[in-house]
Amino acid sequence: MASISIKPWRLVLPEKMKAELFAHLFPGDGDEHGAIILAGICQTHRGLKLVARELHLAVDGKDYVPGRRGYRMLKAEFIQGRILRARDLKLAYLAIHNHGGTTTVGFSSDDFASHERGYPSLLDISRGMPVGALVFAHFAVAGDLWFEGLKRAPLIEAVVIGQRRELLYPSPRPVISNTGVEYDRQARLFGDAGQNILRSLRVGIIGAGGAGSILAELLGRLGVGEIVLADPDRAEITNLPRLIAARRIDAIIDWLPSRLQTRFARYKVDMAARNIHRANRSASVTPLRSDFLEKEVASHFVDCDYLFLAADTMGSRLLFNAIVQQYGVPGVQVGAKVPVSPSGEVGDVFCVARKVTPGYGCLWCNGLINPARLQDEAISDETRKGYSYVADPQVTAPSVITLNAIACAHAADEFLFHVTGLKNPEANEDWLRWNSRKGMAGYDRPRRDLTCLECSTVDESRLGRGDFFSLPTRAR
């Protein structure tokens, strides 16, 4: 891996970790308390991001004691074990304490002097892994990160992800009130601040077929500022009923010889980009005409703020799940299940939207990544194309736009209320399953395996590991 870029950085903090940390820092006694976070390092297209993986709380009077030069300090023994662990797991080390105040916070002169005394030695121990500090107020955070060569960079923002997305800054940011008249009606729900959040987001859609094209339309109309799309396929005549605003000429140019029809069919990602720009001319769209599983393609998704998985190969599920856990990017898997027996009998028809957040019941934990199908998909394109939801691998599964629309509407709604902060903190976290034939909604509670190598905190897991842990991509 290349050397770590020295630039202002962002921190991703899971909601449950933040709750545990704040209960420790702000117990109501008005005093100062300490902790350490170990975080994965991610160098992305948008800059440096740290993903909090482990929280180590310092016990008052034992690990966090009166300072020799400042008010309080972490004891050397407490620091030593954590900096060695950061070195061995290739994580960044972040010392934490709290100050008073609410929406503004910063390091004191004593804090900075402490960094200058201690961090050069910690950098030597960490063998090149960054070391730094965070200071929290009730609704604010500041950060100071040190790199090799004693260079340093400040924290831009901390993003808390869970039921709702919360942003913490060193001081309040100015409110931009002009969102444009075209968004007036929806901004009446979540305000100009919510519309500006949507404009600031980078969202990834994996798969631009029946479900992906609907999601692209919805996100474009919501005013999402940047959208990344990946799908290697071109339009075919049988796709047109399920692709939003598709035209016959996208799949077939009648005056061309039949042997050239496929070559000049439009890529699905280009069709989705056309729809997004029709809805929102200012949106930045990156249409990738390649397989999500390719390493270079996947790299465009690791710095997204949210992911939608609208492809249903086991390989895409595995990689989506890995990016969520490894890079701290929440996402949702959408799909429609239409089981058909060999005799042609249709079973229960399900539409699903499964939200996946770091450290909370991943697709692997819940048996939604089938190892046998993963192996089969690696054999050949023909085998991969044949697989779907039916028992006979030679039969293509049924697909209807209304079923996709149900799953995508729920997924997009989940995204909207998550990023704008309108989601109720006590909202149901179960996965929606709509039975179209019976007209019934069901909910599946995500299971969490405490030893899962994807989403648990065992040493071997990929949770929050960032760039120093390999993704399950494949060579082009």
C-alpha positions as CSV (number, residue, x, y, z in Angstrom):
1,M,0.0,0.0,0.0
2,A,1.1,3.6,-0.8
3,S,2.1,5.9,2.1
4,I,-0.7,7.5,3.9
5,S,-1.8,10.9,2.6
6,I,-1.4,13.8,5.0
7,K,-4.6,15.8,4.8
8,P,-7.6,16.8,6.8
9,W,-9.6,13.7,7.7
10,R,-13.1,12.3,8.6
11,L,-14.0,9.9,11.3
12,V,-16.8,7.3,11.1
13,L,-18.2,6.3,14.4
14,P,-20.9,3.6,15.0
15,E,-23.9,4.9,16.9
16,K,-23.6,2.2,19.6
17,M,-19.9,3.0,20.1
18,K,-20.7,6.7,20.4
19,A,-23.4,6.0,23.0
20,E,-21.0,3.9,25.1
21,L,-18.3,6.5,24.8
22,F,-20.6,9.4,25.7
23,A,-22.0,7.6,28.7
24,H,-18.4,7.3,29.9
25,L,-17.3,10.9,29.1
26,F,-20.5,12.6,30.3
27,P,-21.8,10.7,33.3
28,G,-23.2,14.0,34.8
29,D,-20.3,14.8,37.1
30,G,-19.0,17.7,35.0
31,D,-15.5,16.2,35.1
32,E,-13.0,15.1,32.5
33,H,-12.7,11.4,31.5
34,G,-10.6,9.5,29.0
35,A,-10.6,6.7,26.4
36,I,-8.9,5.4,23.3
37,I,-10.3,4.5,19.9
38,L,-8.5,2.3,17.4
39,A,-9.6,2.9,13.9
40,G,-9.1,1.6,10.4
41,I,-7.4,3.8,7.8
42,C,-9.1,4.4,4.4
43,Q,-7.6,6.5,1.6
44,T,-10.5,7.3,-0.7
45,H,-11.3,9.4,-3.7
46,R,-12.6,12.1,-1.3
47,G,-9.7,12.0,1.1
48,L,-8.6,10.3,4.3
49,K,-11.2,8.5,6.4
50,L,-10.8,6.7,9.8
51,V,-13.3,4.1,10.8
52,A,-13.6,3.4,14.5
53,R,-13.2,-0.3,15.2
54,E,-12.4,-0.6,19.0
55,L,-13.3,1.5,22.0
56,H,-11.1,1.2,25.2
57,L,-12.5,3.1,28.2
58,A,-10.0,4.4,30.7
59,V,-11.0,3.7,34.3
60,D,-10.8,6.9,36.4
61,G,-8.1,6.8,39.0
62,K,-6.5,3.7,37.5
63,D,-6.0,4.4,33.7
64,Y,-6.9,8.1,33.7
65,V,-5.2,9.9,36.5
66,P,-4.1,13.5,37.5
67,G,-1.5,14.8,35.1
68,R,2.0,15.9,35.8
69,R,1.7,18.9,33.5
70,G,-2.0,19.1,32.6
71,Y,-5.3,18.3,34.4
72,R,-5.5,14.6,33.6
73,M,-3.6,12.0,31.6
74,L,-3.8,8.4,30.4
75,K,-1.4,6.2,32.2
76,A,1.6,4.8,30.3
77,E,0.6,1.2,31.0
78,F,-2.9,1.8,29.5
79,I,-1.4,3.5,26.5
80,Q,1.2,0.9,25.8
81,G,-1.2,-2.0,25.4
82,R,-3.3,-0.1,23.0
83,I,-0.5,1.4,20.8
84,L,1.0,-2.1,20.4
85,R,-2.4,-3.4,19.4
86,A,-2.8,-0.6,16.9
87,R,0.6,-1.4,15.4
88,D,-0.2,-5.1,15.1
89,L,-3.6,-4.7,13.6
90,K,-2.5,-1.7,11.4
91,L,-4.9,0.7,13.0
92,A,-4.7,4.4,13.9
93,Y,-4.5,5.3,17.6
94,L,-6.7,8.0,18.9
95,A,-6.6,9.2,22.6
96,I,-9.8,10.8,23.8
97,H,-11.0,13.2,26.5
98,N,-13.8,15.6,26.9
99,H,-14.3,19.3,27.6
100,G,-17.3,21.3,28.7
101,G,-19.5,23.1,26.3
102,T,-22.1,22.0,23.7
103,T,-21.6,22.8,20.0
104,T,-18.0,24.1,20.0
105,V,-14.8,22.3,21.2
106,G,-11.1,22.5,20.7
107,F,-7.8,21.4,22.3
108,S,-6.2,23.5,25.0
109,S,-2.6,24.7,24.9
110,D,-1.9,22.0,27.5
111,D,-3.4,19.4,25.2
112,F,-1.3,20.5,22.2
113,A,1.8,20.5,24.4
114,S,1.0,17.0,25.5
115,H,0.7,15.8,21.9
116,E,4.1,17.3,21.0
117,R,5.8,15.6,24.0
118,G,4.2,12.2,23.5
119,Y,3.3,11.6,19.9
120,P,6.8,11.4,18.3
121,S,7.5,8.4,20.6
122,L,4.1,6.8,19.8
123,L,4.8,7.2,16.1
124,D,8.0,5.2,16.6
125,I,6.1,2.4,18.3
126,S,3.2,2.4,15.8
127,R,5.6,1.8,12.9
128,G,4.0,4.4,10.6
129,M,0.4,4.0,11.7
130,P,-1.0,7.5,12.5
131,V,-1.6,8.6,16.1
132,G,-3.7,11.4,17.3
133,A,-6.4,12.7,19.7
134,L,-10.1,13.6,19.8
135,V,-11.7,16.0,22.2
136,F,-15.5,15.9,22.6
137,A,-18.2,18.3,23.8
138,H,-21.8,17.2,24.0
139,F,-22.5,18.1,20.3
140,A,-19.0,18.7,18.9
141,V,-15.6,17.1,18.3
142,A,-12.1,18.2,17.3
143,G,-9.2,16.0,16.2
144,D,-5.5,16.2,15.8
145,L,-3.8,13.4,13.8
146,W,0.0,12.9,13.5
147,F,1.8,11.1,10.7
148,E,5.4,10.0,10.0
149,G,7.7,12.9,9.7
150,L,5.8,14.6,12.6
151,K,3.3,16.1,10.1
152,R,-0.2,16.6,11.4
153,A,-3.8,17.3,10.1
154,P,-7.1,18.3,11.7
155,L,-10.4,16.5,11.8
156,I,-13.0,17.8,9.4
157,E,-16.0,16.0,10.8
158,A,-17.2,12.9,12.6
159,V,-20.1,10.9,11.0
160,V,-22.1,8.8,13.5
161,I,-24.0,6.0,11.7
162,G,-26.8,3.8,13.1
163,Q,-30.5,4.3,12.9
164,R,-29.8,7.9,12.1
165,R,-26.9,9.7,10.6
166,E,-25.4,12.4,12.8
167,L,-22.6,14.9,12.0
168,L,-20.3,16.4,14.6
169,Y,-17.9,19.3,13.9
170,P,-15.4,21.3,15.9
171,S,-17.9,24.3,15.7
172,P,-21.3,24.9,14.1
173,R,-21.4,25.2,10.3
174,P,-23.2,28.0,8.6
175,V,-26.7,27.1,7.5
176,I,-27.4,27.4,3.8
177,S,-31.1,28.3,3.3
178,N,-31.4,28.4,-0.5
179,T,-32.1,24.9,-1.8
180,G,-34.0,25.9,-5.0
181,V,-37.6,26.2,-5.7
182,E,-37.8,22.7,-7.3
183,Y,-37.2,21.1,-3.9
184,D,-39.6,23.3,-2.0
185,R,-42.3,20.6,-1.4
186,Q,-40.0,17.9,-0.1
187,A,-37.8,20.4,1.9
188,R,-41.0,21.1,3.9
189,L,-40.5,17.7,5.4
190,F,-36.8,17.8,6.3
191,G,-35.9,21.5,5.8
192,D,-33.3,23.2,3.9
193,A,-30.7,21.5,6.1
194,G,-31.9,18.1,5.0
195,Q,-31.9,19.1,1.3
196,N,-28.3,20.3,1.7
197,I,-27.4,17.0,3.3
198,L,-28.8,15.1,0.2
199,R,-26.9,17.4,-2.1
200,S,-23.6,16.7,-0.2
201,L,-23.9,12.9,-0.3
202,R,-22.1,10.4,-2.5
203,V,-24.3,7.3,-3.0
204,G,-23.5,4.1,-4.7
205,I,-25.9,1.9,-6.7
206,I,-24.6,-1.6,-7.5
207,G,-26.6,-3.0,-10.4
208,A,-28.5,-0.8,-12.9
209,G,-31.2,-3.3,-13.9
210,G,-34.8,-3.4,-12.9
211,A,-34.2,-2.4,-9.3
212,G,-31.1,-0.2,-9.9
213,S,-32.9,1.9,-12.5
214,I,-35.7,2.7,-10.1
215,L,-33.3,3.6,-7.3
216,A,-31.4,5.9,-9.7
217,E,-34.6,7.7,-10.6
218,L,-35.6,8.1,-6.9
219,L,-32.2,9.4,-5.8
220,G,-32.0,11.7,-8.8
221,R,-35.4,13.2,-7.9
222,L,-34.5,13.5,-4.2
223,G,-31.6,15.7,-5.2
224,V,-28.6,13.5,-4.2
225,G,-25.5,15.3,-5.2
226,E,-23.3,12.5,-6.4
227,I,-24.2,9.0,-7.6
228,V,-21.9,6.1,-8.6
229,L,-23.4,3.3,-10.7
230,A,-21.8,-0.1,-11.7
231,D,-23.2,-2.6,-14.1
232,P,-21.4,-4.3,-17.1
233,D,-24.6,-5.1,-19.0
234,R,-26.2,-3.5,-22.0
235,A,-30.0,-3.2,-22.5
236,E,-31.8,-6.0,-24.1
237,I,-35.3,-6.0,-25.5
238,T,-36.6,-8.2,-22.6
239,N,-35.2,-5.6,-20.1
240,L,-37.3,-2.7,-21.4
241,P,-40.4,-3.2,-19.3
242,R,-38.4,-3.0,-16.1
243,L,-35.9,-0.2,-16.9
244,I,-37.2,3.3,-16.1
245,A,-37.8,5.5,-19.2
246,A,-36.2,2.9,-21.4
247,R,-36.7,3.2,-25.2
248,R,-36.7,0.5,-27.9
249,I,-33.7,2.2,-29.5
250,D,-31.7,1.7,-26.2
251,A,-31.8,-2.1,-26.9
252,I,-32.3,-2.3,-30.7
253,I,-31.4,0.0,-33.5
254,D,-33.7,-1.4,-36.2
255,W,-31.7,-0.3,-39.2
256,L,-28.5,-2.0,-38.1
257,P,-27.6,-5.5,-39.1
258,S,-28.6,-8.1,-36.5
259,R,-25.0,-9.0,-35.9
260,L,-24.3,-5.4,-34.7
261,Q,-27.4,-5.0,-32.5
262,T,-25.8,-6.1,-29.3
263,R,-22.6,-4.1,-29.9
264,F,-24.5,-0.8,-30.1
265,A,-27.1,-1.4,-27.4
266,R,-26.9,1.2,-24.6
267,Y,-25.3,0.3,-21.3
268,K,-27.7,0.2,-18.4
269,V,-25.6,2.6,-16.3
270,D,-25.7,5.2,-19.1
271,M,-29.5,4.9,-19.2
272,A,-29.6,5.4,-15.5
273,A,-27.3,8.4,-15.7
274,R,-29.5,9.9,-18.4
275,N,-32.5,9.6,-16.1
276,I,-30.7,11.1,-13.1
277,H,-29.5,14.1,-15.2
278,R,-33.1,14.5,-16.5
279,A,-34.2,14.8,-12.9
280,N,-31.3,16.8,-11.5
281,R,-29.0,18.5,-14.0
282,S,-26.4,19.4,-11.3
283,A,-25.9,15.9,-10.1
284,S,-22.5,14.3,-10.5
285,V,-22.9,10.8,-11.9
286,T,-20.1,8.2,-12.4
287,P,-21.4,5.4,-14.6
288,L,-19.0,2.4,-14.5
289,R,-19.6,0.0,-17.4
290,S,-17.9,-2.9,-15.5
291,D,-18.5,-5.5,-12.9
292,F,-18.7,-4.3,-9.3
293,L,-16.4,-7.2,-8.4
294,E,-13.4,-5.7,-10.2
295,K,-11.0,-4.1,-7.8
296,E,-10.8,-0.8,-9.6
297,V,-14.6,-0.6,-9.8
298,A,-15.1,-1.5,-6.1
299,S,-12.7,1.3,-5.1
300,H,-15.3,3.8,-6.2
301,F,-17.7,2.6,-3.6
302,V,-15.6,2.4,-0.5
303,D,-15.9,6.2,0.1
304,C,-19.6,6.5,-0.5
305,D,-21.9,7.7,2.3
306,Y,-24.5,5.0,1.5
307,L,-24.8,1.9,-0.7
308,F,-27.7,0.2,-2.5
309,L,-27.2,-3.4,-3.6
310,A,-29.5,-4.1,-6.5
311,A,-27.5,-7.0,-8.0
312,D,-28.2,-10.5,-6.8
313,T,-25.1,-12.6,-7.4
314,M,-23.5,-14.1,-4.3
315,G,-20.2,-12.4,-5.2
316,S,-21.9,-8.9,-5.2
317,R,-23.5,-9.7,-1.9
318,L,-20.2,-10.8,-0.4
319,L,-18.4,-7.6,-1.6
320,F,-21.2,-5.2,-0.6
321,N,-21.2,-6.8,2.8
322,A,-17.5,-6.5,3.1
323,I,-17.4,-2.8,2.2
324,V,-20.1,-2.0,4.7
325,Q,-18.2,-3.7,7.5
326,Q,-14.6,-2.8,6.5
327,Y,-15.2,0.8,5.4
328,G,-18.0,1.9,7.7
329,V,-20.5,2.6,4.9
330,P,-24.2,1.8,5.7
331,G,-26.3,0.2,2.9
332,V,-29.4,-1.7,2.0
333,Q,-29.9,-4.8,-0.1
334,V,-33.0,-4.9,-2.2
335,G,-34.6,-7.6,-4.2
336,A,-37.7,-9.6,-5.2
337,K,-38.0,-13.3,-4.8
338,V,-40.3,-15.2,-7.2
339,P,-40.1,-19.0,-6.6
340,V,-41.4,-21.1,-9.5
341,S,-41.6,-24.9,-9.3
342,P,-40.5,-27.1,-12.2
343,S,-44.1,-27.5,-13.0
344,G,-44.6,-23.7,-13.3
345,E,-46.4,-23.2,-10.1
346,V,-45.7,-19.8,-8.5
347,G,-45.0,-19.8,-4.7
348,D,-45.1,-16.8,-2.3
349,V,-43.7,-13.7,-3.9
350,F,-41.5,-11.6,-1.6
351,C,-40.0,-8.1,-1.9
352,V,-37.2,-7.4,0.5
353,A,-35.2,-4.4,1.8
354,R,-32.4,-5.4,4.2
355,K,-30.5,-2.5,5.8
356,V,-26.9,-3.5,6.7
357,T,-24.9,-1.3,9.1
358,P,-21.3,-2.0,10.4
359,G,-21.2,-4.4,13.3
360,Y,-24.9,-5.2,13.3
361,G,-26.1,-8.5,11.8
362,C,-24.5,-8.7,8.4
363,L,-25.6,-10.7,5.3
364,W,-23.1,-13.5,6.2
365,C,-24.4,-13.9,9.7
366,N,-27.9,-14.3,8.4
367,G,-27.2,-17.0,5.9
368,L,-27.8,-14.7,2.9
369,I,-24.4,-15.5,1.2
370,N,-24.4,-19.0,-0.1
371,P,-20.9,-20.6,-0.3
372,A,-22.0,-23.1,-2.9
373,R,-23.4,-20.4,-5.2
374,L,-20.2,-18.4,-4.6
375,Q,-18.2,-21.3,-5.9
376,D,-20.6,-21.9,-8.8
377,E,-20.4,-18.2,-9.9
378,A,-16.7,-18.5,-10.1
379,I,-16.9,-21.2,-12.8
380,S,-18.2,-19.4,-15.8
381,D,-20.4,-16.5,-17.0
382,E,-23.0,-18.9,-18.3
383,T,-23.4,-20.6,-14.9
384,R,-23.6,-17.2,-13.2
385,K,-26.2,-16.0,-15.6
386,G,-28.4,-19.0,-15.1
387,Y,-28.6,-18.7,-11.3
388,S,-31.5,-16.8,-9.8
389,Y,-34.3,-17.7,-7.4
390,V,-35.5,-20.9,-9.1
391,A,-34.3,-24.5,-8.7
392,D,-33.5,-25.0,-12.4
393,P,-30.3,-23.1,-13.2
394,Q,-31.4,-23.0,-16.9
395,V,-34.5,-21.0,-16.2
396,T,-34.4,-17.2,-15.8
397,A,-36.4,-16.1,-12.8
398,P,-39.5,-13.9,-13.3
399,S,-39.0,-10.2,-12.8
400,V,-41.7,-7.5,-12.7
401,I,-41.3,-3.8,-12.2
402,T,-44.0,-3.5,-9.5
403,L,-42.1,-6.0,-7.3
404,N,-38.9,-4.1,-7.7
405,A,-40.7,-0.8,-7.0
406,I,-42.0,-2.0,-3.7
407,A,-38.5,-3.0,-2.5
408,C,-36.8,0.1,-3.9
409,A,-39.4,2.5,-2.4
410,H,-38.8,1.1,1.1
411,A,-35.1,1.1,0.7
412,A,-35.0,4.7,-0.6
413,D,-37.3,5.8,2.2
414,E,-35.0,4.1,4.8
415,F,-32.1,6.0,3.3
416,L,-33.9,9.3,3.3
417,F,-35.0,9.2,6.9
418,H,-31.5,7.9,8.0
419,V,-29.4,10.6,6.3
420,T,-31.7,13.5,7.3
421,G,-31.9,12.4,10.9
422,L,-35.7,12.0,10.9
423,K,-35.6,8.3,11.7
424,N,-37.0,7.6,15.2
425,P,-34.2,6.4,17.5
426,E,-36.5,3.6,18.6
427,A,-37.5,2.6,15.1
428,N,-37.8,-1.1,14.2
429,E,-34.5,-2.4,12.9
430,D,-35.9,-5.6,11.5
431,W,-35.7,-6.3,7.8
432,L,-38.9,-5.8,5.7
433,R,-40.4,-8.7,3.8
434,W,-43.5,-8.0,1.8
435,N,-45.6,-10.9,0.5
436,S,-47.3,-9.6,-2.6
437,R,-49.6,-12.6,-3.1
438,K,-50.9,-12.6,0.5
439,G,-50.8,-8.8,0.9
440,M,-48.9,-9.2,4.2
441,A,-45.8,-7.5,5.6
442,G,-43.3,-9.6,7.7
443,Y,-40.1,-8.6,9.5
444,D,-37.0,-10.7,9.9
445,R,-34.8,-9.8,12.9
446,P,-31.1,-9.7,11.8
447,R,-29.0,-12.2,13.7
448,R,-25.5,-11.4,14.8
449,D,-22.8,-14.0,15.2
450,L,-20.4,-12.8,17.9
451,T,-17.6,-14.6,16.1
452,C,-18.4,-13.6,12.6
453,L,-15.3,-12.8,10.5
454,E,-17.1,-10.0,8.8
455,C,-19.0,-7.9,11.4
456,S,-17.8,-9.0,14.8
457,T,-14.9,-7.5,16.9
458,V,-12.8,-10.7,17.0
459,D,-9.2,-10.0,15.9
460,E,-9.5,-11.8,12.6
461,S,-12.7,-9.9,11.4
462,R,-12.7,-7.2,8.7
463,L,-14.9,-4.8,10.8
464,G,-13.4,-1.3,10.6
465,R,-10.1,-2.5,9.1
466,G,-9.9,-0.1,6.2
467,D,-7.2,-0.4,3.5
468,F,-5.0,-2.8,5.5
469,F,-7.5,-5.7,4.9
470,S,-8.2,-7.2,1.5
471,L,-11.6,-7.0,-0.1
472,P,-13.1,-10.0,-1.9
473,T,-12.6,-8.5,-5.4
474,R,-11.3,-10.3,-8.4
475,A,-8.8,-9.5,-11.1
476,R,-10.2,-8.1,-14.4
